Amino acid sequence: MKIPIIKYNDKFLNAFSWFMSIGGITLFPWIILREKYRDNPRYEEHNIKVINHESIHIKQQMELLVIPFYVWYIIEWFIRLFFKGNAYRNISFEKEAYENESNLEYLKTRKWYSFLKYL
């Protein structure tokens, strides 16, 4: 099995879009993206960036053995709610992914537990 497994499904993503619009989500071992990104030259560059962003989350999930990743993610999100700014964007996992999503070589050189430096 090749990881990640990439799927396109708007209905699934809409079910998770309660507070904000999401273009993709990682649920190990799947990356689920908006259907508009599939085979659309207009979104090709964005699609590659989103896949790279979500692939960084795959690595993070593998490091933490998946379930602890989600527990940590939720706890950190709740903690960040009490600070100024966007709680989601300030989660260490998201900071790492956003900072490196345009670097398509990042996953080749990324060190284990790199998200810790974004705490």
C-alpha positions in Angstrom: 0.0 0.0 0.0 1.3 3.4 -1.0 0.9 6.1 1.6 -0.7 8.6 1.3 -3.8 7.5 -0.5 -5.3 10.5 -2.2 -9.1 10.8 -2.6 -11.3 13.6 -3.8 -14.7 14.1 -2.0 -16.5 17.4 -1.5 -19.4 15.8 0.6 -16.9 14.4 3.1 -15.1 17.7 3.4 -18.3 19.7 3.8 -19.2 17.5 6.8 -16.0 18.8 8.5 -16.4 22.4 7.4 -18.3 23.7 10.4 -16.2 26.8 11.2 -14.1 27.3 8.1 -13.8 26.1 4.5 -11.3 23.3 4.2 -9.5 22.3 1.0 -8.2 19.0 2.4 -7.9 16.8 5.4 -5.6 14.0 6.4 -7.1 11.0 8.1 -4.2 8.4 8.0 -3.5 6.9 5.5 -5.9 9.1 3.4 -5.6 12.6 2.1 -9.1 13.8 1.1 -9.2 16.9 -1.2 -11.8 19.1 -2.9 -13.0 17.6 -6.2 -12.1 20.9 -8.0 -8.4 20.1 -7.5 -8.6 16.8 -9.4 -7.2 17.0 -13.0 -7.9 20.7 -13.3 -4.9 22.6 -14.8 -6.2 25.8 -13.1 -5.6 24.3 -9.6 -2.6 22.1 -10.5 0.0 24.2 -8.5 -2.4 24.6 -5.6 -3.2 20.8 -5.6 0.5 20.0 -5.4 1.0 22.4 -2.5 -2.1 21.0 -0.6 -0.9 17.4 -1.1 2.5 18.4 0.2 0.9 20.1 3.2 -1.2 17.1 4.0 1.7 14.7 3.4 3.6 16.6 6.2 0.6 15.7 8.4 0.9 12.0 7.4 4.6 12.1 8.6 3.5 13.7 11.9 0.8 11.1 12.4 3.2 8.3 11.7 5.7 9.7 14.3 3.0 9.9 16.9 1.3 6.6 16.0 -1.8 8.2 14.6 -4.3 8.3 17.5 -1.9 10.4 19.8 -1.6 12.8 16.9 -5.3 13.6 16.9 -5.4 13.8 20.7 -2.5 16.2 20.8 -4.0 18.2 17.9 -7.3 18.7 19.7 -5.7 19.5 23.0 -3.3 22.0 21.4 -6.2 23.6 19.5 -8.2 24.1 22.7 -5.1 25.6 24.5 -4.5 28.0 21.5 -8.1 29.2 21.7 -7.1 31.2 24.8 -4.3 33.1 22.9 -4.8 35.9 20.4 -4.9 34.9 16.8 -6.1 31.9 14.9 -6.0 28.8 17.1 -5.9 26.5 14.0 -3.0 28.3 12.3 -1.1 28.3 15.6 -1.1 24.6 16.2 2.4 23.3 15.9 1.5 20.7 13.3 -0.2 23.3 11.1 2.7 25.8 11.6 5.2 23.2 10.3 2.9 22.2 7.4 2.1 25.8 6.3 5.7 26.9 6.5 7.0 24.1 4.4 4.1 23.3 2.0 5.7 25.1 -0.9 9.0 23.2 -0.4 8.5 20.0 -2.3 11.8 18.6 -1.1 11.0 19.2 2.6 9.8 15.6 3.4 13.1 14.2 2.0 15.2 16.2 4.5 12.7 16.6 7.4 13.9 15.3 10.7 11.7 13.3 13.0 9.5 15.3 15.4 10.2 18.6 13.6 6.8 19.9 14.6 8.2 20.3 18.2 10.2 23.4 17.2 6.9 25.1 16.3 5.4 24.7 19.8 
